[in-house]
Amino acid sequence: MSVLPYFSEANRTVRRTLPGSAGLPVLGHSLAFLNDPVKVGTRLYDELGPVYWINAFGMTFLQMQGPEANQFVFRNQDDVFSNNQGWDFYIGKFFKRGIMLLDFEEHRHHRGIMQAAFKKPVLVEYLKRMNPAIEKGIGRWQTGNEFPVLKKIKQLTLDMATDVFMGEQLGPEADKVNQAFVDCVRAGTSIVRFPVPGGRWKKGLDGRKVLEDFFRSRIAQKRAHPGEDLFSRLCQAEDELGRRFSDDDVINHMIFLMMAAHDTSTITLCSIMYHLAKYPEWQERVRAEALALGKRDLDHDDLAKLEATSLVMKEALRMIAPVHGIPRKTVKDCEFMGHHIPAGTFIAVSPMVSHHLPNWWEKPEVFDPERFTEARNEHRKHPYLYVPFGGGAHMCIGLHFAEMQIKAILHHVVQQYRWSVPEDYVMPVDFTSLPVPGDGLPVKLERL
């Protein structure tokens, strides 16, 4: 695929009629967005307004920034925007037909079947499985001055995902499976989108094959002898007409959900641990709250009692949105803020940019969990201002699972460990794919 901007008729119209910025020759704004999407996104928002075109990642697309744009895109009245045609350019080869990549009636059908796996009674059972897995995982952590948070949290969340979602624990193949997920995610922002040996696109394709083989080898056993895990539930799930998922459907959904279940939680937990290291008064507040419960393991009813933990989690999600850019493609002409947007236009909204707009947030670059208290409620200035889990029909199906997992892990960690970073340390963020600590987030870890 060419690295030159994508010159469709729709994009020629967009460039002719809307404000925009071409960026560098050939590369456009690709490097700027990979380096610091918040800085470039907020700058272009200030210069060009909430709707503007740019060249990046081999194509031309509209950036639609801010809460009004989020609402227009996520509500998707009249089915104007296609998820599949937006995401397919980036990750369609690696996460094909995952729930996020389906559209309209097919999406509603698949989501209706899958929803049963995320209802409260099922989440209660998931949490019961999580607690011992967390205890075992963090019990192996080694204290010291260079504890690699990203590596250890990712290992923990992948182990939990395989236990809770698959009903098993990975053996020697764990590293291979984990690397396959990493390669699939990173391939999505390849500039050269061709299977060159050693390139990110080729690694992503190879990773997808590893994951397909991994799940296909287990599916017959899951259908014959189902358990209480998500994999089994997807194999057995039916809609009101008695329709079930095919083997390929189950495999596609498991690959996507396993990625989403451990990658996004890993990013949020890294953001939390970084900010609690930088702001130890908040770490102590979360720890005191956990100890006040008087129990090592969380029950589902305890989740709502963790007020300080909730504030910290919300602010960490605001500071670093796990999915910082969300693409779509118009399948019909539409109008927004007086601008005509033709069918066939690639567009993108950015939760991360929306979360850092100074005209909506008070000192947005400052870690301030109190902004989410009832006394301030900054996030409620607009219903689509704070969108870490997206919105509308495609709002993250596992958001309650993710919140539960993050709180459960943090609850265990603060009761057993204290961690810190040097006062002048600033965590670099790698935006090559999903935003992760560029240096792995080394901290000084001490056992309490």
VENJO-V110832 format. One record per residue. N is the residue number from 1. OMEGA is omega in radians with two decimals (none if undefined). NEAR is the number of other C-alpha atoms within 12 Angstrom. Layout:
N,OMEGA,NEAR / N,OMEGA,NEAR
This chain:
1,-3.11,17 / 2,3.03,16 / 3,3.12,23 / 4,3.12,23 / 5,-3.04,30 / 6,-3.03,28 / 7,3.03,22 / 8,3.09,19 / 9,3.12,17 / 10,-3.10,30 / 11,3.02,32 / 12,3.10,27 / 13,-3.13,25 / 14,-3.11,34 / 15,-3.13,30 / 16,-2.96,18 / 17,-3.11,19 / 18,3.04,29 / 19,-3.13,24 / 20,-3.10,31 / 21,-3.09,30 / 22,-3.10,26 / 23,-3.10,24 / 24,3.03,18 / 25,3.12,18 / 26,-3.05,23 / 27,-3.09,27 / 28,3.13,28 / 29,-3.06,32 / 30,-3.08,34 / 31,3.14,25 / 32,-3.13,24 / 33,3.09,36 / 34,-3.11,31 / 35,-3.09,20 / 36,-3.08,24 / 37,3.13,37 / 38,-3.12,34 / 39,-3.10,21 / 40,-3.14,28 / 41,3.13,42 / 42,3.11,32 / 43,3.14,23 / 44,3.06,31 / 45,3.13,34 / 46,-3.06,19 / 47,-2.95,15 / 48,-3.12,22 / 49,-3.03,25 / 50,3.13,34 / 51,-3.14,41 / 52,3.12,39 / 53,3.04,42 / 54,2.93,43 / 55,3.10,37 / 56,3.06,36 / 57,3.04,37 / 58,-3.10,32 / 59,3.01,37 / 60,3.07,39 / 61,3.10,46 / 62,2.90,50 / 63,3.10,46 / 64,-2.93,44 / 65,3.06,42 / 66,-3.02,38 / 67,3.12,36 / 68,3.10,26 / 69,3.10,36 / 70,-3.12,41 / 71,-3.11,28 / 72,-3.09,31 / 73,-3.05,42 / 74,3.11,36 / 75,2.97,23 / 76,3.09,28 / 77,-3.14,18 / 78,3.08,16 / 79,-3.13,25 / 80,-2.98,31 / 81,3.07,40 / 82,3.00,39 / 83,-3.05,40 / 84,-3.09,32 / 85,3.04,30 / 86,-3.08,34 / 87,-3.01,32 / 88,3.14,27 / 89,-3.05,33 / 90,-2.96,36 / 91,-3.09,35 / 92,-3.14,30 / 93,-2.98,32 / 94,3.13,40 / 95,-3.04,42 / 96,3.07,34 / 97,2.89,30 / 98,-3.01,36 / 99,-3.12,41 / 100,-3.06,42 / 101,3.11,37 / 102,-3.07,32 / 103,2.84,30 / 104,-3.02,25 / 105,3.11,13 / 106,3.09,20 / 107,3.14,27 / 108,3.13,21 / 109,-3.12,24 / 110,-3.12,35 / 111,3.12,33 / 112,3.09,26 / 113,-3.06,32 / 114,-3.03,34 / 115,-3.12,28 / 116,-3.12,25 / 117,-3.10,34 / 118,3.08,31 / 119,-3.01,20 / 120,-3.13,18 / 121,3.12,16 / 122,3.10,24 / 123,3.09,32 / 124,3.14,26 / 125,3.08,25 / 126,-3.10,36 / 127,3.09,38 / 128,3.10,26 / 129,-3.09,32 / 130,-2.98,40 / 131,3.12,34 / 132,3.11,24 / 133,3.09,32 / 134,-3.10,38 / 135,3.13,28 / 136,-3.08,18 / 137,-3.08,26 / 138,3.08,33 / 139,-3.14,20 / 140,-3.10,17 / 141,3.11,25 / 142,3.13,20 / 143,3.12,24 / 144,-3.04,19 / 145,-3.07,18 / 146,3.14,23 / 147,-3.06,26 / 148,-3.01,28 / 149,-3.09,42 / 150,-3.11,37 / 151,-3.05,30 / 152,3.11,30 / 153,3.12,40 / 154,3.09,37 / 155,-3.13,33 / 156,-3.09,40 / 157,3.07,42 / 158,3.09,42 / 159,3.13,38 / 160,-3.13,44 / 161,3.12,44 / 162,3.11,36 / 163,-3.05,33 / 164,-3.06,41 / 165,-3.07,44 / 166,3.14,36 / 167,3.12,27 / 168,3.08,24 / 169,-3.13,21 / 170,3.09,22 / 171,-3.11,13 / 172,-3.10,9 / 173,-3.07,16 / 174,-3.11,25 / 175,-3.14,19 / 176,3.12,22 / 177,3.14,32 / 178,-3.14,34 / 179,3.11,26 / 180,3.08,33 / 181,3.13,42 / 182,-3.11,37 / 183,3.12,36 / 184,-3.12,41 / 185,-3.09,39 / 186,-3.11,36 / 187,-3.05,38 / 188,-3.13,38 / 189,3.05,35 / 190,3.03,34 / 191,3.02,33 / 192,-3.00,25 / 193,-3.10,29 / 194,-3.03,21 / 195,3.04,19 / 196,3.14,18 / 197,-3.12,14 / 198,-3.14,15 / 199,-3.09,22 / 200,-3.14,29 / 201,3.13,32 / 202,3.11,26 / 203,3.10,30 / 204,3.11,37 / 205,3.11,34 / 206,3.11,29 / 207,3.10,31 / 208,3.13,38 / 209,3.09,27 / 210,-3.09,29 / 211,3.09,35 / 212,-3.14,31 / 213,-3.12,19 / 214,-3.10,26 / 215,-3.11,32 / 216,-3.13,25 / 217,-3.07,15 / 218,-2.93,25 / 219,-3.14,30 / 220,3.12,19 / 221,3.13,18 / 222,3.12,28 / 223,-3.09,24 / 224,-3.06,12 / 225,-3.08,17 / 226,3.05,21 / 227,-3.13,22 / 228,-3.11,28 / 229,-3.10,35 / 230,3.13,41 / 231,3.12,41 / 232,-3.10,33 / 233,3.10,32 / 234,3.10,40 / 235,-3.06,38 / 236,-2.99,30 / 237,3.10,31 / 238,2.97,22 / 239,-3.04,19 / 240,3.10,12 / 241,3.11,10 / 242,-3.12,11 / 243,3.13,16 / 244,3.06,23 / 245,2.98,29 / 246,3.07,20 / 247,3.14,25 / 248,3.09,21 / 249,-3.12,31 / 250,-3.13,38 / 251,3.14,38 / 252,-3.13,37 / 253,-3.14,40 / 254,3.13,41 / 255,-3.13,44 / 256,-3.08,39 / 257,3.10,41 / 258,3.07,40 / 259,-3.07,40 / 260,-3.04,38 / 261,-3.10,40 / 262,-3.12,40 / 263,-3.08,42 / 264,3.08,42 / 265,3.09,49 / 266,-3.14,45 / 267,-3.12,46 / 268,3.14,46 / 269,3.07,46 / 270,3.09,45 / 271,3.12,41 / 272,-3.07,46 / 273,3.08,44 / 274,-3.08,42 / 275,3.08,35 / 276,3.03,36 / 277,3.14,34 / 278,-3.11,28 / 279,-3.02,25 / 280,3.11,22 / 281,3.08,19 / 282,3.06,31 / 283,3.14,33 / 284,3.12,24 / 285,3.10,25 / 286,3.14,36 / 287,3.13,33 / 288,3.12,20 / 289,3.14,28 / 290,-3.13,33 / 291,-3.13,22 / 292,3.09,16 / 293,3.08,23 / 294,3.13,16 / 295,-3.14,16 / 296,-3.09,24 / 297,3.07,29 / 298,2.87,36 / 299,-3.08,27 / 300,-3.14,28 / 301,3.13,17 / 302,-3.01,25 / 303,-3.10,30 / 304,-3.11,20 / 305,-3.05,20 / 306,-3.03,31 / 307,-3.14,26 / 308,3.10,32 / 309,3.12,39 / 310,3.13,33 / 311,-3.14,33 / 312,-3.13,40 / 313,-3.14,45 / 314,-3.13,37 / 315,3.08,40 / 316,3.08,39 / 317,3.08,42 / 318,-3.09,42 / 319,-3.12,40 / 320,3.10,49 / 321,-3.06,42 / 322,3.03,41 / 323,-2.92,37 / 324,3.06,41 / 325,-3.07,40 / 326,-3.10,47 / 327,3.01,36 / 328,2.99,40 / 329,-3.13,38 / 330,3.06,33 / 331,3.05,26 / 332,2.97,21 / 333,3.07,21 / 334,3.11,24 / 335,3.07,18 / 336,3.13,24 / 337,3.10,17 / 338,-3.14,11 / 339,3.02,23 / 340,3.14,24 / 341,-3.06,37 / 342,3.01,30 / 343,-3.14,27 / 344,-3.13,30 / 345,2.98,39 / 346,3.11,48 / 347,3.08,44 / 348,2.95,44 / 349,-3.08,45 / 350,3.02,47 / 351,-3.06,43 / 352,3.08,44 / 353,3.11,47 / 354,-3.11,44 / 355,-3.11,45 / 356,3.13,40 / 357,-3.06,35 / 358,3.09,21 / 359,3.11,19 / 360,-3.07,24 / 361,3.08,31 / 362,-3.11,22 / 363,-3.00,17 / 364,-3.12,27 / 365,-3.12,22 / 366,3.05,20 / 367,-3.02,32 / 368,-3.12,31 / 369,-3.11,39 / 370,3.14,25 / 371,-3.13,29 / 372,3.11,29 / 373,3.13,19 / 374,-3.12,13 / 375,-3.08,11 / 376,3.06,16 / 377,3.14,23 / 378,-3.07,31 / 379,-3.11,33 / 380,3.05,19 / 381,3.09,20 / 382,-3.07,20 / 383,-3.14,22 / 384,3.08,32 / 385,-3.10,37 / 386,-2.98,39 / 387,-3.11,43 / 388,3.14,39 / 389,-3.09,39 / 390,-3.13,36 / 391,3.12,28 / 392,-3.07,24 / 393,-3.12,29 / 394,3.04,32 / 395,-3.06,26 / 396,-3.10,29 / 397,-3.10,34 / 398,-3.04,35 / 399,3.14,27 / 400,3.03,28 / 401,-3.11,39 / 402,3.13,38 / 403,3.13,36 / 404,-3.13,36 / 405,-3.12,43 / 406,3.14,45 / 407,-3.12,43 / 408,3.13,44 / 409,-3.11,45 / 410,3.12,45 / 411,3.12,43 / 412,-3.05,35 / 413,-3.06,40 / 414,3.11,35 / 415,-3.06,33 / 416,-3.03,26 / 417,2.90,29 / 418,-3.10,30 / 419,-3.07,36 / 420,3.03,32 / 421,3.06,29 / 422,-3.05,19 / 423,-3.09,14 / 424,-3.10,9 / 425,3.02,17 / 426,-3.08,19 / 427,3.03,29 / 428,-3.14,20 / 429,3.10,31 / 430,-3.11,26 / 431,-3.11,31 / 432,3.04,31 / 433,2.98,35 / 434,-3.00,37 / 435,3.13,40 / 436,3.08,38 / 437,-3.08,34 / 438,3.14,25 / 439,-3.13,22 / 440,-3.13,27 / 441,3.05,39 / 442,3.12,31 / 443,2.96,36 / 444,-3.08,24 / 445,3.13,27 / 446,3.08,21 / 447,-3.14,19 / 448,none,13
